[in-house]
């Protein structure tokens, strides 16, 4: 997955974790929720970092990508995310509510 990210979205940054199930990617700008909404049209279900934050908007520049699927699936998901980004992101959805975990 890291190789696919480097190939398709070289402006994103991340550190390979020593373990765990997810890679936290810094998108460089606060587009995680819009990107997560857009990639649904490309067959990819992902949540932006704000979904996992205590306050809405926090981590909006980060994407949490689980790497539990097989390598081919992960490469294709990254390719689709890059295609969605290249095709443009929607404006912030008025129907999408902040997710609160209490």
C-alpha positions, 0 to 999 in steps of 0.5 A: 500500500505504501508503494501505491501511495507513493506512486499515485499520491506522492504529496501525501505523507505517512510513517510506516507503523511498527504494527497495528491495522491502519496507516494514518496519512497526512493529506496536506490539507483539510479534505479528508471528509470530502475525499471520503464522501467522494471515493464512495462513488469509486467503490471505496469506503473509508473515513477521514481522520475527523471521524475518529477525533473527539472534536469535529474538524480535528484531523480533517487533514488526515485519512486513516487507511486500514491495511487488512485487505490483500495487496492487490485490493489495497493497490486498487483502493489507492488508485481509486482514491487518487482518481477521485482526488484528480476528478475533484472533490464535492463541496462540504455536504450539508447533510453530513453531520459531525460524528461524536463519540462519547 
